[in-house]
Amino acid sequence: MNPLTNPAPGRKLAAYALPLVVFLLWMTPISLLPKLGSAFWLQASEFWIYPAQTLTCAGLLVWFWRDYEWHRASGFWFALGVAILVFLLWISPQAFLGFSPRAAGFNPEVWVIGSGAYWATVLFRFLRLVVVVPLVEEIFWRGFLLRYLIDEKFTEVPFGKFSWLSFSAVTLAFTFAHSSADWPAAALTGILYNVVAYRTRSLSACVLAHAITNLLLGLWIMQTKQWGFW
């Protein structure tokens, strides 16, 4: 057996799960640091934690890149349609149903608009939103957990294989991984991204759908200044 073409099970598990674990660990200090002082880097720690999180997780993704099962992104138009539908689901309460705008959140306009700090903040925010988050989440939720709950030897489970247990558990876990205000949209999103996995049988298509949704959402946030959607 060639160890380069047949990675050890432990490495496969790390490749699929570790990026999301590290991503979530980076989120922990954001709620703790404001209690330590009034300095800007403590009160608004997300302005340095998010870039550090983005770079760390990107590094892990590059390190494990050959361990992922990248199939051709079949079903492009289906994935695109789901991406747009998910985007509309997330913004519909404020955009169409008259809910209060979500203006409180990660606001890059704490810096002078057009300054180097402003554009660096926006750039890293979009890298995180459109590249790192779709890869980290889809690799874990659809690439790993959706199959692991069918068989612990998840790499032997064909991508997109259906079971009610894995479908339900991943949908619920994906939902509760988001803030409570987003649970309705997150639940529907989890269902729809699972459907992309079943329909296309391609992890690449799932990442693509998630990335397009997040790109549209990011552009909408910049246009409406509803920073609470970050």
C-alpha positions in Angstrom: 0.0 0.0 0.0 1.3 3.4 -1.0 1.0 5.8 2.0 0.9 8.7 -0.4 -2.1 7.5 -2.3 -3.7 5.8 0.7 -3.5 8.2 3.7 -3.8 6.7 7.2 -7.4 6.8 8.6 -6.2 9.2 11.3 -4.9 11.7 8.8 -8.2 11.5 6.8 -10.2 12.2 10.0 -7.9 15.2 10.8 -8.2 16.5 7.2 -12.0 16.6 7.3 -12.6 17.6 10.9 -9.6 19.7 12.1 -10.1 22.8 10.0 -13.6 23.3 11.4 -12.4 22.5 15.0 -9.7 25.2 14.7 -12.2 27.6 13.1 -14.5 27.2 16.1 -11.7 27.5 18.6 -10.7 30.9 17.1 -14.3 32.1 17.9 -14.0 31.4 21.6 -11.8 34.5 22.6 -14.2 36.9 21.0 -16.7 36.6 23.8 -14.0 36.4 26.5 -11.5 39.2 25.6 -13.9 42.2 26.2 -14.0 41.2 29.9 -10.2 41.8 30.2 -10.1 45.5 29.4 -11.3 48.5 27.4 -8.6 48.5 24.7 -9.8 48.3 21.1 -8.0 45.0 20.4 -9.9 43.5 23.3 -13.3 45.1 22.8 -13.3 44.5 19.0 -11.0 41.4 18.9 -12.8 40.1 15.8 -10.8 42.7 13.7 -7.6 40.7 14.4 -9.1 37.2 15.2 -10.9 36.9 11.9 -7.8 37.5 9.8 -5.8 35.1 12.0 -8.6 32.5 11.8 -8.7 32.9 8.0 -5.0 32.4 7.6 -4.8 29.5 10.0 -7.7 27.6 8.5 -6.5 28.3 4.9 -3.1 26.9 5.9 -4.7 23.7 7.1 -6.8 23.4 4.0 -3.7 23.7 1.8 -1.8 21.2 4.0 -4.6 18.6 3.7 -5.7 19.5 0.1 -4.7 16.1 -1.4 -6.8 14.3 1.2 -10.1 15.6 0.0 -12.2 13.9 -2.7 -12.6 16.6 -5.3 -15.0 15.4 -8.0 -15.9 17.5 -11.0 -18.4 20.1 -9.9 -21.4 18.5 -11.8 -24.8 20.1 -11.6 -23.5 23.7 -11.8 -26.9 25.2 -12.6 -28.6 23.2 -9.9 -25.9 24.4 -7.4 -26.3 27.9 -8.6 -30.1 27.8 -8.2 -29.7 26.5 -4.7 -27.1 29.1 -3.9 -29.5 32.0 -4.9 -32.4 30.4 -3.1 -30.4 30.1 0.1 -29.3 33.7 -0.2 -32.9 34.9 -0.5 -33.9 32.8 2.5 -31.3 34.5 4.7 -32.2 38.1 3.7 -36.0 37.6 3.3 -36.9 38.7 6.9 -35.3 42.1 6.5 -35.6 42.5 2.7 -39.2 41.4 2.2 -41.0 40.8 5.5 -40.3 44.1 7.3 -38.1 42.7 10.1 -35.8 45.2 11.8 -32.4 45.7 10.0 -29.5 43.9 11.6 -27.1 46.8 11.8 -25.1 45.7 14.8 -22.1 43.6 14.0 -18.7 43.5 12.3 -18.5 46.9 10.7 -15.4 47.7 8.6 -16.3 51.4 8.7 -14.6 51.7 12.1 -11.7 52.5 9.8 -11.7 55.5 7.4 -13.5 54.3 4.2 -11.0 53.9 1.5 -8.0 53.6 3.8 -5.6 50.7 3.7 -7.0 49.4 7.0 -10.5 49.5 5.6 -9.7 47.6 2.5 -7.6 45.0 4.3 -10.5 44.4 6.7 -12.9 44.0 3.8 -10.6 41.7 1.9 -10.0 39.4 4.8 -13.7 39.4 5.6 -14.5 38.3 2.0 -11.7 35.7 2.0 -13.2 34.2 5.2 -16.8 34.4 4.0 -16.4 33.2 0.4 -13.4 30.9 0.4 -12.6 29.6 3.9 -16.0 29.2 5.4 -17.5 27.2 2.4 -14.5 24.9 2.3 -14.2 24.3 6.0 -18.0 23.8 6.5 -18.7 21.7 3.4 -15.7 19.5 3.9 -16.9 18.8 7.5 -20.7 18.7 7.2 -21.2 17.1 3.8 -17.7 15.6 3.2 -17.3 14.0 6.6 -20.3 13.9 8.9 -23.0 13.1 6.3 -21.0 10.0 5.5 -19.6 9.2 9.0 -23.1 8.8 10.4 -23.6 6.0 7.8 -20.3 4.2 8.4 -17.4 5.1 10.6 -15.2 4.2 7.6 -16.5 7.3 6.0 -14.1 7.4 3.1 -15.6 4.1 1.9 -19.1 5.7 1.8 -19.8 7.2 -1.7 -20.3 10.9 -1.5 -24.0 11.8 -1.6 -25.2 8.5 -0.2 -28.5 9.1 1.6 -29.7 7.9 5.0 -32.4 9.5 7.2 -30.2 9.4 10.2 -27.3 11.3 8.7 -29.6 13.7 6.8 -31.5 14.6 10.0 -28.5 14.8 12.3 -26.4 16.9 9.9 -29.3 19.3 9.3 -29.9 19.7 13.1 -26.2 20.1 13.9 -25.7 22.6 11.1 -28.7 24.6 12.4 -27.5 24.8 16.0 -24.0 25.7 15.0 -25.5 29.1 14.0 -26.9 31.8 16.3 -30.5 31.3 17.4 -31.6 34.3 15.3 -30.5 32.4 12.2 -31.9 28.9 13.1 -34.9 29.0 10.6 -32.7 30.0 7.7 -29.9 27.7 8.8 -32.2 24.7 9.0 -33.5 25.3 5.5 -29.9 25.9 4.3 -28.7 22.6 5.8 -31.5 20.8 4.0 -30.8 22.4 0.7 -27.0 21.9 0.8 -27.6 18.3 1.7 -29.8 18.0 -1.4 -26.9 19.4 -3.5 -24.7 16.6 -2.1 -27.4 14.0 -3.0 -28.2 15.4 -6.4 -24.6 16.1 -7.6 -22.6 13.6 -5.6 -19.8 16.2 -5.7 -18.2 17.9 -2.8 -17.0 20.6 -5.2 -20.6 21.4 -6.1 -21.5 21.8 -2.4 -18.5 24.2 -1.8 -19.5 26.1 -5.0 -23.1 26.5 -3.8 -22.0 27.7 -0.4 -19.4 30.1 -1.8 -21.9 31.7 -4.2 -24.5 32.1 -1.4 -21.9 33.8 0.8 -20.6 36.0 -2.0 -24.1 37.3 -2.7 -24.7 37.8 1.1 -21.4 39.7 1.5 -22.2 42.0 -1.4 -25.7 42.6 0.1 -24.2 43.3 3.5 -21.9 45.9 2.0 -24.7 47.5 0.1 -27.2 47.6 3.0 -24.7 47.9 5.9 -26.5 45.2 7.8 -23.4 44.0 9.6 -25.2 41.6 11.8 -25.3 39.1 8.9 -21.5 38.7 8.8 
